[in-house]
Amino acid sequence: MSKRMLIVLGSVTPPGRMHRTVNEAAQRATDAGLATVEVLDLAGGRTGFVGAPPVDGDETAGVIDRLRGADAVLFASPVYRGSFTGVMKNLLDVVPVGALEGKPAGIMAMGNTRDHAGIGASLGGGARSLPCDSWRAHPVTGAGALA
């Protein structure tokens, strides 16, 4: 397996459905021989803000290096107020364009009800401003989404 995939998990709440879904997706991709998968949990690190002085223990440079080193990226986030989480938005604000340029990328958005199912198109449209090679959005609703 030579391809490396990075799943960026934008949930900062205690582990629940989104964490389980991301871990299941990572395991399935690994088992199928699609890629070596690494999960970057944004709840466990500290990234700075655009234009602000670095925070103590700032891990922004390391996160950017991990994005650069990946062959493909999956951004996974619960849906809050019709969008992805603030921690995910902050990460996308600080990542330089070149870190994602030309990479295939996807979005996994998880809502609590089927009412959130349309979020994939919304998030995918906003993400197209990033220079990734291709985008796919996949909304996930309900606890048995991967069953």
N, C-alpha and C positions, 0 to 999 in steps of 0.2 A: 504494500500500500504506500504509494508515494504522495498522494494528494493529502493536503492538510486543510481541514475545515474548522473554523472557529464559530462557535455559537455564543453570541453575546446575549446574556440573560439580563433583562432590564427590570426584574421584579425585586423590590426591596422589602417585601413583606416576608414573614416567616415561611419556610418552605411549604408549598401546597401544590395545587393543580399545575401551575405553570412550571414549577421546578420538576415535577414528575413527568410532564410532557416533554420538556427539554431533555431530561435524562433518558427517556425512552427513545426519542428521536436520535440522540447521540449513539445509544446502544445499537439501534437498528441500522444506522449508517455504518457503524463499525462492523457489525456482524455480517452485513451484506458486502463488505470489502470495498465500500465506496470511498472511504477516506479514514484517516486518523483524525479523530474528533476531539477537540478541546472545548470545554465550557468555561467562559469568562463570566463569572457572576458579579455584576456591578454592585451588589449589596455588600460584597466583601472587600471592596477597595475604595480608594479615594482618588477622584479625578478633579482637577481644577476647573475653573470657569474661564471662558474667553475674556481676555483683557484684565483678569484679576491676578494679584500676586499669587504665587504657588502656595498651596496649603501644606501644613506639616504632613509628612508622609505621602506627598503627592505621587501617584503612580501613573500619571497621564502618559509620560514618555514610554513606559513599559507596555501600557495598553496599546498605544499606537504601534509599537514594534510588533506586538502580537498580531494586530490587524494586517500590518505589512507582510508578515511572514505567512499568512494564511493564503491558500489557493482559492477558497470560497468562504463566504461569511453568511451566517443566518442570524438576523436580529430578532429576538423573541421578547415580547412584552405583553403584559396584561393590558387591557383597555380600561383607561380611567377617563371619564368625561369625554368620551369620543376620540381619544388619541392615545398614543403610547405614553409611557411614564416620563416624568421629568428627568430622572437619572439617565434615561436613554437619549432624550433630547439633548441634554447637556453633553453627553459623550459625542453625539453627532456634530454638535457645535464646535468641539475642540479638535476633532480629527481632521488633519490636513487632507485636502483633496487627493493628493498622491497616494495616500495610504490605502485607498479603496479603488483607485483607478484600474479599470479593466478586469475587475474580479466579478465572477458571478455572485449574486447576493439574493437573499430572500428575507421575507418578513413573516414571522409567525405571531399573530395577534390573538390573544385569548380573552373573550368576553364572558360574562356570567350568563347571558341569555342569548337567544337567537337574534335579538334586536341589535346585538353588536356585530353580527355577521358581515354587514356592509363596511366595516372598518378596514378590511383588507384593501379595498379599492382606494379608500381615502389615504391610508398610510402609504400604499404603493405609489400613488400620485405624488405625494410630498417627497418621497425618497428618490424620485427620478431626478431631483436636482443634484444628487450625488453621482459621481462619475463611474459607477459600477457598470460592468459589461451587460448584465441583464438583471431584471427584477422579477420576482414572483412573490405574490402575497397570498397567504393562506390563513384565513380566520379559523380559529378553533373554538367551538362552543360546547359546553356541557362536560361533565366529568368523564364520560366514556368516549371522548373524541378519537382516541387512537385504537380503540378496541376493534 
